[in-house]
Amino acid sequence: MNLVVLIGRLGADPELRILPDGTSVCTFSLAVDRPKADGEKDVDWIDVTAFRRQAELASEYLAKGRLVCVQGSIRERKWETEDGQKRRAHGVVANRIEFLLSGKKGVPDEVLVAEAEGV
């Protein structure tokens, strides 16, 4: 089973792009706190990708500092550099995003849910 659930804050505004076939893709980086043994916290930065209507909603409603819950699966991306070195990276493809606290003064905290269709 490949299932991940993360709660964290966006490190920057999300980026929306449209693929040549018309599919909307939104990417953002999520800062997730991880407690350490000494009581302090480390932060893990997780790249998240959303598709289609979910991507459009994320782009419209999310912003730097917004607290969200992301449910999805870990995906590996592989590529080769121009000089022939093989690279790989991991990220999360979201199938559900819950928009939690806004993180901004004066902006009402609302809970919206964007679920993926057929991801």
N, C-alpha and C positions, 0 to 999 in steps of 0.2 A: 504494500500500500504506500502511495506517495501522497501524503496530506500534510500541509503545514498551516498553522494558524499563528498570526503575528499581530501584536498591537504595538504601534509606534507612531512617531510623528514624521511628517514629510520634511526632508532636509532642504528642499527647494520646491518651487512651483512645478507641477507636472508638465510634461511635454507631450503634445498631441501631434500626430502626423497621420497622413492618409496614404495608404499603400496604392500602387498603380491599379489594383483591382477594386479600389474604393473602400477597403476595410480600414476602419479607424483603429489606431494603436496609440495608447497612452503609456508613458513610462514615468516612473518616479522612484526616488530613493527613500527608503524608510529607515529611520533611526529607532532601533529596538534596544531597550536597556537589558543588560544581563548582569545580575548581581554577582559580586566576587565574594570569596571566602572571608575577606577582611571587612565586609559590610559596605564597601564602596561599590560603584557600578562601572561597568564597561559598556560601550555602545557598539553594537553590530550594525553595519550599514547593509541593507538588503535591497537589491534592485527588483522592482515589481513592474510587470507588464500586464495591461488590461486590453481587451479587444472589443470592437464593435460598440454597441450602445453603452456598455459599461465604461469603455474608454472615454466616450463623449461626456458621460456624467461625471467621471473622475476629473476630467479636464475642466469642466464647468464649475464644480463645487469644491475641489480640493485646492489648497494653497500651502505654501511653506508654513510649518508649525501645526498644521491640522492633525489631530489625533484620529487614527483610523484602525480598524481591525480588518486584516486581509486573510482570506482563506483561499488556498490554492494548492498548487503542486510545484515542486522544485524541478526546474528544467536545466539541462546542460546545453551550452552553446559552444560549438567547436569551430575553429577557423585556423587558417595558416597565414602568417605574416608574409610580406613581400619578400623577405629574405629566407623564407622556407621554414621558419620556426612554428611549431604547432602550439596553439593556445586553446584554453578553454575557460569558461566562466559559468557560474551558477547564478540563477535568479529564480524568482517566483512568478508563475503565470497565475493571475488571480481568477477565481471563478465566483468570488463574492467579496465585495468591499462594503463595510459598514462605516459610514462617515460619522464619527463621534464628535468630540468637542472641537469647536472651531479654532481655538488657540489665539483668537484675536479679540481685543476689547471692543465692545459694542456690537459684535456679531452674535446673533442668537445661536445657542448650541442646539443643533437639530440632529436627529439620527435619520439618515437616509441609507437605503441599502440598494446597491447595484449588483445584480447577479448576472453572470455570464450566460449566454445562450449558446449551447453546443460547444463549449470549450473542452 
